[in-house]
Amino acid sequence: MTLHHPSLKDMMNDVVAAGTCCECGSCVLVCPHNVIEYIGGKPKQTAKAAAPFDYCGISEGIGCDVCAAVCPRLWPREIHLKDAAFQDRRPWEDIFGVYRHIFAARTRDAGIMERAQDGGIVTALLAWALESGRIDGAVVSAVGEDDPPCAPSPKVVTTQEAIRASAGSWYTYCPNNLALKEAAERDLKKVAFVGVPCQITPLRKMELIDPAFLLSPKKRPQHIGKQRGFLRGFSDRVALQIGLFCTEVFTFGLMTGKIEKGLGIPLADVAKFNVKGEVLVHKKDGSLVTFPLEEAMRDYQRPECRHCADFSAELADIACGGVGTRGWTIVVLRTQRGVDVWRAFEAAGGVETMPIRENRRAWNILQILARRQRGRVPIREGRSGTSAGLPQYNPREGADSALARMAGSGKSAGETEACLATAYGGEERPVRVAGYMAGQPIPGDPGEPPPGEKRKLPPPPSPEQGGAPPGWRPPEAAGEKEGAG
């Protein structure tokens, strides 16, 4: 078995039947041959009713398996994609992933803050990006006019009004990836994608998985071209990935069973919903009802979430969450694209920021939750990507694996080259197996404690160590500069 070419059969058995499927819908989105559909929150083989649930005639015939290539629950998972995603462009790295800058921020827009979950940064950023022409739409989860109260669905929004209406979170799962189909149908070319970690990872896999796996002895270039279009086509439209911190989400029974029946609050009366050590239900009349988070987790936590090790959207361009804060958003800039967007956004003047060291509580909770989540995932052997010692994903190794499968196929060198050219579609092919330097750890991190001792948390990084927005200056220094002008 090679880790580099999982099949639909692997996905249906090792993920769906095993109970680890996160329900993102990415496999259904990228299926080039309409073999699977999204039914009851899971992919279901519907192409041949008489066939087994894990059968794909294309996979077992000429070959495909684009679905399995993007599944976030198969190797490589987010932790195995750091080299491919960031290479050597990762100045700092810690338990919550690679980062260039981490800080707290909030919008100055009072209208957004009124509806926002915390600091309103995601909504404000989307609104600015649309107005400035950086995006022509965004994929979000939102409760629309046709949705039941408190039941968001995936949306493609292209207006300021729709972006503002999407503010806030309902903590129930919404398969945002499926909305990329609509973005493609509308031919949107610069889409911002907002999603939880298990929705960001498949987007990165669409972008990073080496396409040579599409080659097979029975396949002609036109087959490969179609499959490549589904592998790369959706991620090619995404101009910015915004990830949301997430420990778990709840079944909709939390709304209907606990809030509506248990607390007697009609869902139509709920204005917004939040979790801050307890569950906060904000009613439209301005009142607030709370109940213990432990109760919600005990009775309504989705079991699929226990198989997720990524708390802070480690592969996103920008990751955001309200952990440990009230009225502020913790922002992590991970990629240069994220830094460039943030610089322009902040320069527009609609946001205020503070270094992360001024909110040590948020920093500590981020550390604790990220480490706890990394360690909670059950270890499963095989392709699940959770067993110890699995390697970083390297595109060249994937390409070599694909070419090894082609050995003795009967295709001439020219035919194989034509298939490779179609698979890569003008992309630069990997020429070597590369090793990359890890990012620097946080200065002052005490490291792992001796056995039996409690782990000490590292101090928040200083602004010079990535603990503030890019180009940050102390308020007094900024004031001196303005006065001097």
C-alpha positions as CSV (number, residue, x, y, z in Angstrom):
1,M,0.0,0.0,0.0
2,T,1.2,3.5,-0.8
3,L,0.0,6.4,1.1
4,H,0.2,8.6,-2.0
5,H,-2.8,7.1,-3.9
6,P,-5.8,6.6,-1.7
7,S,-8.9,5.4,-3.4
8,L,-12.7,5.9,-3.1
9,K,-12.8,2.5,-1.5
10,D,-10.3,3.6,1.1
11,M,-12.3,6.8,1.8
12,M,-15.6,5.0,2.1
13,N,-14.2,2.3,4.5
14,D,-11.5,4.1,6.4
15,V,-13.4,7.4,6.8
16,V,-17.2,7.2,6.2
17,A,-17.8,3.7,7.5
18,A,-15.3,4.3,10.3
19,G,-17.3,7.3,11.6
20,T,-14.6,9.9,11.1
21,C,-16.1,11.8,8.1
22,C,-16.4,15.4,9.0
23,E,-19.2,16.0,6.4
24,C,-17.4,18.8,4.6
25,G,-18.7,17.5,1.2
26,S,-15.4,18.2,-0.6
27,C,-15.3,14.7,-2.0
28,V,-18.7,15.2,-3.6
29,L,-17.7,18.6,-4.9
30,V,-14.7,17.3,-6.8
31,C,-16.1,14.0,-8.1
32,P,-15.7,14.4,-11.9
33,H,-18.1,11.5,-12.7
34,N,-21.2,11.9,-10.5
35,V,-20.5,8.7,-8.6
36,I,-21.2,10.0,-5.1
37,E,-23.8,12.5,-3.8
38,Y,-24.1,14.3,-0.5
39,I,-26.9,12.5,1.3
40,G,-27.6,12.8,5.1
41,G,-24.4,14.7,5.6
42,K,-22.2,12.0,4.0
43,P,-21.0,10.9,0.6
44,K,-23.1,8.1,-0.8
45,Q,-22.4,6.0,-3.9
46,T,-25.4,6.5,-6.1
47,A,-24.1,5.8,-9.6
48,K,-24.9,2.1,-9.4
49,A,-27.6,1.1,-6.9
50,A,-26.8,-2.6,-7.1
51,A,-23.1,-2.1,-6.4
52,P,-21.5,-2.0,-2.9
53,F,-21.3,1.3,-1.1
54,D,-17.6,1.6,-1.7
55,Y,-17.7,0.8,-5.5
56,C,-16.7,3.2,-8.2
57,G,-16.5,1.9,-11.7
58,I,-14.3,4.7,-12.8
59,S,-11.8,4.2,-9.9
60,E,-11.6,0.5,-10.6
61,G,-11.6,0.9,-14.4
62,I,-9.5,3.7,-15.9
63,G,-8.7,5.2,-12.5
64,C,-9.7,8.5,-10.7
65,D,-9.9,8.9,-6.9
66,V,-9.9,12.7,-6.9
67,C,-12.4,12.5,-4.0
68,A,-10.0,10.6,-1.8
69,A,-7.1,12.9,-2.7
70,V,-8.8,15.9,-1.1
71,C,-10.4,14.1,1.9
72,P,-9.2,15.8,5.1
73,R,-9.4,12.6,7.1
74,L,-6.9,10.7,5.0
75,W,-3.1,11.2,4.9
76,P,-1.8,13.8,4.4
77,R,-3.7,15.7,7.1
78,E,-3.0,19.3,8.0
79,I,0.0,18.5,10.1
80,H,1.6,16.6,7.2
81,L,1.1,19.5,4.7
82,K,3.1,22.2,6.5
83,D,6.2,21.6,4.3
84,A,4.2,21.7,1.0
85,A,2.1,24.7,2.1
86,F,4.7,26.9,3.8
87,Q,8.1,25.5,2.7
88,D,10.7,27.8,4.3
89,R,8.4,30.8,4.4
90,R,7.4,30.2,8.1
91,P,9.3,32.5,10.5
92,W,7.5,31.2,13.6
93,E,5.9,27.9,14.5
94,D,4.2,26.6,17.6
95,I,1.5,24.2,18.8
96,F,-1.1,26.2,17.0
97,G,0.8,26.1,13.7
98,V,2.9,28.3,11.5
99,Y,2.4,32.0,11.9
100,R,3.9,35.3,10.8
101,H,1.8,37.6,13.1
102,I,-0.6,37.0,16.0
103,F,-2.6,39.8,17.6
104,A,-6.1,40.9,18.7
105,A,-8.3,43.1,16.6
106,R,-11.8,44.5,16.3
107,T,-13.7,46.4,13.7
108,R,-14.7,50.1,14.1
109,D,-18.0,49.5,12.3
110,A,-20.7,49.7,14.9
111,G,-23.2,47.9,12.7
112,I,-21.0,44.9,12.2
113,M,-20.1,44.8,15.9
114,E,-23.8,44.6,16.9
115,R,-24.2,41.4,15.0
116,A,-20.6,40.0,15.3
117,Q,-19.5,37.0,17.2
118,D,-16.5,38.8,18.8
119,G,-14.5,41.5,17.2
120,G,-16.3,41.4,13.8
121,I,-13.1,41.0,11.9
122,V,-14.1,38.3,9.4
123,T,-17.2,40.2,8.4
124,A,-15.4,43.5,8.2
125,L,-12.5,42.0,6.2
126,L,-15.0,40.5,3.7
127,A,-16.9,43.7,3.4
128,W,-13.7,45.7,2.7
129,A,-12.3,43.1,0.3
130,L,-15.5,43.2,-1.8
131,E,-15.6,47.0,-1.8
132,S,-11.9,47.3,-2.7
133,G,-12.3,44.7,-5.5
134,R,-9.9,42.1,-4.0
135,I,-12.8,39.6,-4.1
136,D,-15.9,39.2,-6.3
137,G,-17.7,37.1,-3.7
138,A,-17.3,35.0,-0.6
139,V,-18.3,31.5,0.6
140,V,-19.9,31.7,4.1
141,S,-22.4,30.0,6.2
142,A,-25.5,32.1,6.9
143,V,-29.2,31.8,7.8
144,G,-31.1,32.9,4.8
145,E,-34.7,33.7,4.2
146,D,-35.4,30.1,3.1
147,D,-33.6,28.5,6.0
148,P,-35.2,27.5,9.3
149,P,-34.3,29.8,12.3
150,C,-30.8,29.2,13.6
151,A,-30.0,26.7,10.7
152,P,-27.3,28.1,8.5
153,S,-26.6,26.8,5.0
154,P,-23.6,27.3,2.6
155,K,-24.0,30.6,0.8
156,V,-22.1,32.5,-2.0
157,V,-22.5,36.2,-1.1
158,T,-21.7,39.0,-3.5
159,T,-23.2,42.1,-1.9
160,Q,-22.4,44.2,1.2
161,E,-25.9,43.4,2.6
162,A,-25.4,39.7,2.3
163,I,-21.9,39.8,3.8
164,R,-23.2,41.7,6.8
165,A,-26.1,39.3,7.2
166,S,-23.7,36.4,7.5
167,A,-22.0,37.8,10.7
168,G,-22.0,35.5,13.7
169,S,-21.8,31.7,14.1
170,W,-24.4,29.1,15.1
171,Y,-22.0,26.3,16.1
172,T,-23.8,23.7,14.0
173,Y,-22.0,22.1,11.0
174,C,-22.5,23.7,7.6
175,P,-20.7,22.1,4.5
176,N,-19.3,25.4,3.1
177,N,-17.2,23.6,0.5
178,L,-20.3,22.6,-1.4
179,A,-21.0,26.3,-2.2
180,L,-17.9,26.4,-4.4
181,K,-19.9,24.7,-7.0
182,E,-22.2,27.7,-7.2
183,A,-19.1,30.0,-7.3
184,A,-17.9,28.1,-10.3
185,E,-21.3,28.2,-12.0
186,R,-21.4,32.0,-11.5
187,D,-17.8,32.1,-12.8
188,L,-16.6,34.0,-9.8
189,K,-12.8,34.2,-10.0
190,K,-11.7,35.8,-6.7
191,V,-13.6,34.2,-3.9
192,A,-12.9,34.5,-0.2
193,F,-13.6,31.2,1.5
194,V,-14.6,31.2,5.2
195,G,-14.6,27.8,7.0
196,V,-13.6,25.8,10.0
197,P,-10.4,23.8,9.9
198,C,-11.8,20.6,8.4
199,Q,-13.0,22.7,5.5
200,I,-9.7,24.6,5.0
201,T,-7.7,21.4,4.8
202,P,-9.4,19.9,1.7
203,L,-9.0,23.3,-0.1
204,R,-5.3,23.1,0.5
205,K,-5.2,19.5,-0.7
206,M,-7.0,20.6,-3.9
207,E,-4.2,23.1,-4.4
208,L,-1.2,21.0,-3.2
209,I,-1.7,17.3,-4.0
210,D,0.6,16.5,-7.0
211,P,-1.7,15.7,-10.0
212,A,0.5,12.9,-11.4
213,F,-1.7,10.5,-9.4
214,L,-4.2,11.0,-12.2
215,L,-2.1,8.9,-14.5
216,S,-3.1,5.3,-15.2
217,P,-2.3,2.8,-17.9
218,K,-5.9,2.9,-19.3
219,K,-6.3,6.7,-19.3
220,R,-6.0,9.1,-22.2
221,P,-5.2,12.8,-21.9
222,Q,-8.9,13.8,-22.2
223,H,-9.8,11.8,-19.2
224,I,-7.0,13.3,-17.2
225,G,-7.9,16.8,-18.3
226,K,-11.4,16.4,-17.0
227,Q,-10.3,15.0,-13.6
228,R,-7.6,17.7,-13.3
229,G,-10.3,20.3,-13.8
230,F,-12.2,19.0,-10.8
231,L,-9.0,18.6,-8.6
232,R,-7.7,22.1,-9.2
233,G,-10.7,24.1,-10.6
234,F,-12.4,25.1,-7.3
235,S,-9.3,26.0,-5.3
236,D,-8.1,28.1,-8.3
237,R,-11.0,30.4,-7.7
238,V,-10.2,31.0,-4.0
239,A,-8.3,34.2,-3.5
240,L,-8.2,34.1,0.3
241,Q,-8.8,31.4,2.9
242,I,-10.0,32.5,6.2
243,G,-10.1,29.8,8.9
244,L,-12.1,29.8,12.1
245,F,-10.9,28.5,15.4
246,C,-13.0,25.4,16.3
247,T,-13.0,22.8,19.0
248,E,-16.2,21.1,18.0
249,V,-19.7,22.0,16.7
250,F,-23.0,20.6,17.8
251,T,-25.9,18.7,16.3
252,F,-29.0,20.8,15.5
253,G,-30.5,19.0,18.5
254,L,-28.9,21.7,20.7
255,M,-31.2,24.2,19.1
256,T,-34.4,22.2,18.9
257,G,-33.9,20.0,22.0
258,K,-32.2,22.2,24.5
259,I,-32.9,25.9,23.5
260,E,-36.4,25.5,22.0
261,K,-37.8,22.6,24.1
262,G,-35.6,22.6,27.2
263,L,-35.4,26.4,27.7
264,G,-38.6,27.3,26.0
265,I,-37.0,29.9,23.7
266,P,-38.5,29.9,20.2
267,L,-35.7,29.7,17.7
268,A,-37.2,32.7,15.8
269,D,-36.5,34.8,19.0
270,V,-32.7,34.0,19.0
271,A,-30.6,36.9,17.8
272,K,-27.2,35.2,18.0
273,F,-25.3,32.5,19.8
274,N,-21.9,32.2,21.4
275,V,-19.7,30.0,23.5
276,K,-17.4,31.5,26.2
277,G,-16.9,28.8,28.8
278,E,-20.7,28.6,28.8
279,V,-23.3,28.7,26.1
280,L,-24.7,32.2,25.5
281,V,-28.1,32.6,23.9
282,H,-28.7,36.3,22.9
283,K,-32.4,36.9,22.4
284,K,-33.9,39.6,20.0
285,D,-35.4,41.4,23.0
286,G,-31.9,42.1,24.3
287,S,-32.0,39.5,27.1
288,L,-29.3,36.8,27.6
289,V,-29.8,33.2,28.6
290,T,-26.9,30.9,29.5
291,F,-26.3,27.3,30.3
292,P,-23.3,25.1,31.0
293,L,-21.0,24.3,28.1
294,E,-20.4,20.8,29.6
295,E,-24.0,20.0,29.1
296,A,-23.9,21.0,25.5
297,M,-20.8,18.9,24.9
298,R,-22.2,15.9,26.7
299,D,-25.5,15.8,24.9
300,Y,-25.0,17.5,21.5
301,Q,-21.3,17.3,20.5
302,R,-20.9,15.8,17.0
303,P,-18.9,12.6,17.4
304,E,-17.1,13.3,14.1
305,C,-15.4,16.3,15.7
306,R,-13.4,14.1,18.1
307,H,-11.3,13.0,15.1
308,C,-10.1,16.6,14.3
309,A,-6.7,17.7,15.6
310,D,-6.7,21.2,14.1
311,F,-8.1,23.8,16.5
312,S,-6.8,27.0,14.8
313,A,-7.1,26.4,11.0
314,E,-3.4,25.7,10.6
315,L,-3.4,25.9,6.8
316,A,-5.5,29.1,6.3
317,D,-4.1,32.4,5.0
318,I,-5.7,34.1,8.0
319,A,-7.1,32.3,11.1
320,C,-9.6,34.0,13.5
321,G,-11.3,33.2,16.7
322,G,-12.7,34.8,19.9
323,V,-10.9,32.5,22.3
324,G,-10.4,34.1,25.7
325,T,-11.8,37.5,24.6
326,R,-14.9,39.6,24.8
327,G,-15.4,41.9,21.9
328,W,-12.1,41.2,20.2
329,T,-10.9,38.6,17.6
330,I,-7.6,36.8,17.8
331,V,-6.0,37.0,14.4
332,V,-3.3,34.7,13.1
333,L,-1.6,35.7,9.8
334,R,0.0,32.5,8.4
335,T,0.9,33.2,4.7
336,Q,2.4,36.1,2.8
337,R,-1.0,36.4,1.1
338,G,-2.6,36.8,4.4
339,V,-0.1,39.5,5.5
340,D,-0.5,41.5,2.3
341,V,-4.3,41.5,2.6
342,W,-4.2,42.5,6.2
343,R,-1.8,45.4,5.6
344,A,-4.2,46.8,3.0
345,F,-7.2,46.2,5.2
346,E,-5.7,47.9,8.3
347,A,-4.4,50.8,6.2
348,A,-8.1,51.5,5.2
349,G,-8.6,52.6,8.8
350,G,-11.6,50.4,9.8
351,V,-9.9,48.3,12.4
352,E,-8.1,48.7,15.7
353,T,-5.5,46.2,17.0
354,M,-3.5,45.3,20.1
355,P,-0.4,43.0,20.5
356,I,-1.1,39.5,21.7
357,R,0.9,40.2,24.9
358,E,-1.8,42.6,26.0
359,N,-4.2,39.7,26.1
360,R,-2.3,36.9,27.8
361,R,-5.4,35.1,28.8
362,A,-6.4,34.6,25.1
363,W,-2.8,33.5,24.3
364,N,-2.8,30.9,27.1
365,I,-6.2,29.5,26.2
366,L,-5.1,29.2,22.5
367,Q,-2.1,27.2,23.6
368,I,-4.1,24.9,25.9
369,L,-6.9,24.2,23.4
370,A,-4.6,23.7,20.4
371,R,-2.5,21.2,22.4
372,R,-5.5,19.4,23.8
373,Q,-7.1,19.1,20.4
374,R,-3.8,17.9,18.8
375,G,-3.7,15.1,21.4
376,R,-7.3,14.0,21.5
377,V,-7.6,12.2,18.1
378,P,-7.8,8.4,18.4
379,I,-4.8,6.7,16.7
380,R,-5.9,4.5,13.8
381,E,-3.5,2.7,11.5
382,G,-3.6,2.7,7.7
383,R,-4.5,5.8,5.6
384,S,-6.2,7.8,8.4
385,G,-3.1,9.9,9.0
386,T,-3.3,9.6,12.8
387,S,-0.6,7.0,13.5
388,A,2.8,8.2,14.8
389,G,5.8,8.8,12.5
390,L,3.9,9.5,9.3
391,P,6.0,11.7,7.0
392,Q,5.4,15.2,5.6
393,Y,3.7,15.2,2.3
394,N,6.2,15.9,-0.6
395,P,4.9,16.4,-4.1
396,R,7.9,14.8,-5.7
397,E,7.4,11.6,-3.8
398,G,3.8,11.6,-5.0
399,A,4.9,12.1,-8.6
400,D,7.5,9.2,-8.2
401,S,4.8,7.0,-6.8
402,A,2.5,7.7,-9.8
403,L,5.3,7.0,-12.3
404,A,6.2,3.8,-10.5
405,R,2.6,2.6,-11.0
406,M,3.0,3.4,-14.7
407,A,6.0,1.2,-15.1
408,G,5.3,-1.6,-17.6
409,S,2.0,-0.1,-18.5
410,G,2.6,-0.5,-22.3
411,K,2.3,3.3,-22.8
412,S,5.2,4.8,-24.8
413,A,7.4,7.5,-23.4
414,G,5.6,10.0,-25.7
415,E,2.1,8.9,-24.5
416,T,3.2,9.1,-20.9
417,E,4.6,12.5,-21.4
418,A,1.3,13.7,-23.0
419,C,-0.6,12.4,-20.0
420,L,1.8,14.1,-17.6
421,A,1.5,17.4,-19.5
422,T,-2.3,17.3,-19.2
423,A,-2.1,16.4,-15.5
424,Y,0.1,19.3,-14.7
425,G,-1.7,21.8,-17.0
426,G,1.2,24.2,-17.1
427,E,2.2,23.8,-13.4
428,E,5.8,23.5,-12.5
429,R,6.6,19.9,-11.9
430,P,8.4,18.9,-8.7
431,V,12.0,18.1,-9.6
432,R,13.4,16.9,-6.3
433,V,12.4,15.7,-2.9
434,A,12.9,18.8,-0.8
435,G,13.4,19.2,2.9
436,Y,12.3,22.4,4.6
437,M,13.5,24.2,7.7
438,A,10.9,24.4,10.5
439,G,9.8,27.8,11.8
440,Q,11.5,29.2,14.9
441,P,9.8,28.2,18.2
442,I,8.5,31.0,20.4
443,P,11.4,32.5,22.3
444,G,11.2,31.6,26.0
445,D,9.1,28.4,25.4
446,P,10.1,26.1,28.3
447,G,9.6,23.1,26.2
448,E,8.2,19.7,27.4
449,P,8.3,19.3,31.2
450,P,9.9,16.4,33.0
451,P,7.5,13.4,33.5
452,G,4.9,14.1,36.2
453,E,5.3,17.9,36.0
454,K,2.8,20.4,34.7
455,R,3.7,22.0,31.4
456,K,4.6,25.7,31.6
457,L,3.1,27.9,28.9
458,P,5.4,30.0,26.9
459,P,5.1,33.8,27.1
460,P,3.3,35.7,24.4
461,P,5.7,36.8,21.6
462,S,6.8,40.4,21.5
463,P,5.9,42.6,18.5
464,E,9.4,41.9,17.1
465,Q,8.7,38.2,17.4
466,G,5.4,38.3,15.4
467,G,3.2,39.2,18.3
468,A,1.6,42.2,16.7
469,P,0.2,43.2,13.3
470,P,2.7,43.8,10.4
471,G,4.3,47.2,10.7
472,W,2.9,47.8,14.2
473,R,4.2,50.7,16.2
474,P,3.4,51.6,19.8
475,P,0.6,54.2,20.0
476,E,3.0,56.8,21.5
477,A,5.4,56.3,18.7
478,A,2.7,56.6,16.1
479,G,1.5,59.8,17.8
480,E,5.0,61.3,17.8
481,K,5.3,60.5,14.1
482,E,2.0,62.2,13.3
483,G,2.9,65.3,15.4
484,A,6.3,65.6,13.7
485,G,4.5,65.9,10.3
